[in-house]
């Protein structure tokens, strides 16, 4: 049971319009529970929408790179809710294999999956950020081999944003969306 119940239809017109903007066109299911809870504070939801939508739809990182970061951040935070949503909606679309996706929740994501060098650098950077809120010189140098400064700034914001989303979903004890991908069993070992 979530700590704050998501809104249920019928929504007031302004909330219905806002929720419609949060979801991709032609989606047949209800807006995400996370979005419906956030709309209990519409002003906060509006502020969060700008950054979240900007990172997903208008970012400088390639979509596959973005999803590798999101999957690893949410897995390391133990956020089955957000990991499952992104795994179901974006992973295949951006070319992540089932093995790679599962590996994002493993203690060592590079042990059992093949990754291009830039994704290995991302995974290691996310782990360092998760463990110490810093990046070592070798981790930074590995990222600089693949990304320019605007992309590096975006990467840091993206990782922090999905850490925030993980705190929110975990703190609220949101149950997984019925259509979301199941969180890998090995995920409990990655924290």
Rosetta blueprint (number, residue, H / E / L):
1 X L
2 X L
3 X L
4 X L
5 X L
6 X L
7 X L
8 X L
9 X L
10 X L
11 X L
12 X L
13 X H
14 X H
15 X H
16 X H
17 X H
18 X H
19 X H
20 X H
21 X H
22 X H
23 X L
24 X L
25 X L
26 X L
27 X L
28 X L
29 X L
30 X L
31 X L
32 X L
33 X H
34 X H
35 X H
36 X H
37 X H
38 X H
39 X H
40 X H
41 X H
42 X H
43 X H
44 X H
45 X H
46 X H
47 X H
48 X H
49 X H
50 X H
51 X H
52 X H
53 X H
54 X H
55 X H
56 X H
57 X H
58 X L
59 X L
60 X L
61 X L
62 X L
63 X H
64 X H
65 X H
66 X H
67 X H
68 X H
69 X H
70 X H
71 X H
72 X H
73 X H
74 X H
75 X H
76 X H
77 X L
78 X L
79 X L
80 X H
81 X H
82 X H
83 X H
84 X H
85 X H
86 X H
87 X H
88 X H
89 X H
90 X H
91 X H
92 X L
93 X L
94 X L
95 X L
96 X L
97 X L
98 X H
99 X H
100 X H
101 X H
102 X H
103 X H
104 X L
105 X L
106 X L
107 X L
108 X L
109 X L
110 X L
111 X L
112 X L
113 X L
114 X L
115 X L
116 X L
117 X H
118 X H
119 X H
120 X H
121 X H
122 X H
123 X H
124 X H
125 X H
126 X H
127 X H
128 X H
129 X H
130 X H
131 X H
132 X H
133 X L
134 X L
135 X L
136 X L
137 X H
138 X H
139 X H
140 X H
141 X H
142 X H
143 X H
144 X H
145 X L
146 X L
147 X L
148 X L
149 X H
150 X H
151 X H
152 X H
153 X H
154 X H
155 X H
156 X H
157 X H
158 X H
159 X H
160 X H
161 X H
162 X H
163 X H
164 X H
165 X H
166 X H
167 X H
168 X H
169 X H
170 X H
171 X H
172 X H
173 X L
174 X L
175 X L
176 X L
177 X L
178 X L
179 X L
180 X L
181 X L
182 X L
183 X L
184 X L
185 X H
186 X H
187 X H
188 X H
189 X H
190 X H
191 X L
